[in-house]
C-alpha cells in the first residue's frame, strides 16, 4: 500500500512561537516542511469575540506521523487548546510526495 500524506494546520500567537514549533517539528522529522503565514483570526473564546494576529503553520507530513505531530504540538504550544487539524493530501507531484516521505522517516 502506498504511503499517504497529510497537511496539518495549526496556529501560533507569535512569530517566535511559530518558528519554534516549525523548527521542532522539522528537526524531529515529524514534518518535511512547515510554512508560516501571517494571518488575522476572528474567534470566540470564553464567551468573548476576539480578533488577533496569528501565524498559520502549514505542516507537511506522512499521515502515519499525525499522532506524533499532534502530541508534539500539544506538549510545546502556549495555547490551552491549540488548533490542530489534519487534512489528507489526496494527490500531488510524486517527486514531492517522495520528498515528504524521505524527510519524515
Residue pairs with C-beta under 8 A, 6 or more apart in sequence:
3 62
3 63
3 64
3 97
3 101
4 62
4 63
4 64
4 88
4 89
5 60
5 61
5 62
5 63
5 88
5 89
5 92
5 97
5 100
5 101
6 60
6 61
6 62
6 63
6 66
6 86
6 87
6 88
6 89
7 58
7 59
7 60
7 86
7 87
7 88
7 89
8 31
8 57
8 59
8 61
8 66
8 69
8 70
8 84
8 85
8 86
8 87
9 56
9 57
9 58
9 59
9 83
9 84
9 85
9 87
10 21
10 56
10 57
10 59
10 73
10 77
10 82
10 83
10 84
10 85
11 39
11 41
11 54
11 55
11 56
11 57
11 79
11 82
11 83
12 18
12 21
12 54
12 55
12 57
12 77
12 78
12 79
13 52
13 53
13 54
13 55
13 78
13 79
14 55
15 36
15 38
15 55
17 55
17 77
17 78
18 36
18 55
18 57
19 36
20 76
21 34
21 57
21 73
21 76
21 77
22 31
22 34
22 36
22 57
22 59
24 72
24 76
25 31
25 34
25 59
25 61
25 69
25 72
25 73
26 32
26 33
26 34
26 103
28 72
29 103
29 104
29 105
30 61
30 65
30 68
30 69
30 72
30 104
31 59
31 60
31 61
31 65
31 69
31 103
31 104
32 60
32 61
32 99
32 100
32 102
32 103
32 104
33 59
33 60
33 100
33 103
34 57
34 58
34 59
34 60
35 57
35 58
36 55
36 56
36 57
36 58
37 55
37 56
37 58
38 53
38 55
38 56
39 53
39 54
39 55
39 56
40 51
40 52
40 53
40 54
41 50
41 51
41 52
41 53
41 54
42 49
42 50
42 51
43 49
43 50
43 52
44 50
59 69
60 89
60 100
61 69
61 100
61 104
62 100
62 101
62 104
62 105
63 86
63 88
65 104
66 86
69 84
70 84
70 86
73 82
73 84
74 82
74 84
89 97
